[in-house]
Amino acid sequence: MSPMSSSVSARSAAEVNAEIRDLWQRSGGCLTPQDEAEYQQLLVEWAAATGAGARSAA
């Protein structure tokens, strides 16, 4: 099982967004490499929650 599959959950986009905001606040606006990896995973989860991955570019 890939690590990304466990990151994508049934959380709402608002819940994931709140975690993203918390990450940025905790980091003081400067992400470490570990924070960056977490941020990227959260973005994938947020996009899945919003359906952004299913949208086509216009």
N, C-alpha and C positions, 0 to 999 in steps of 0.2 A: 504494500500500500504506500502511495506517495505521501510525503508530509503535507502537501498542499490539500489533499482530500480531507484530512482531519481538520484543516483550518477553515474550510468552507463549511459553514453550519447553517442552521435555520434561524440565526439571529437576524433581527431586522437591520435595515440600513442605518437607522437612527442609533441603534446600539453599537454597531461597528464604528460609525462616525464619532460617537462619544469616546470610544477607545482610541481612535486616531487622534482626536483633539487632546486627550490625556497624554498620549505618547509625546506629542509635540510640546506640551506644557512641561512635562517632566524633563525633557531633554534640553529645555531652554532654547529651542529652535535650531539646535545643532545636533543632528543624529550621528551616533556612533555607527560603525559597521553593523553591529548587532541590532541596534535600533532600526537601521535602514532595512535590514532583512525582515524584521517584524512589521515595519511599515508597508513593505511590498506585499506581504501576506495579507495584511489588513485591507489593502487596496483591492486585492483579488476577491476577498470575501465581500467587501462593500459593493464591488461591481456585480458580483453574483446576486447579491441581495436586491440591487436596484434593477437588475436585468440589463445593465449596460453592456455586457458581453454579447447580448443577443441583438443589439441595435446595429444597423448598418450605417456606414458613413454616407452622408448625402453629398 
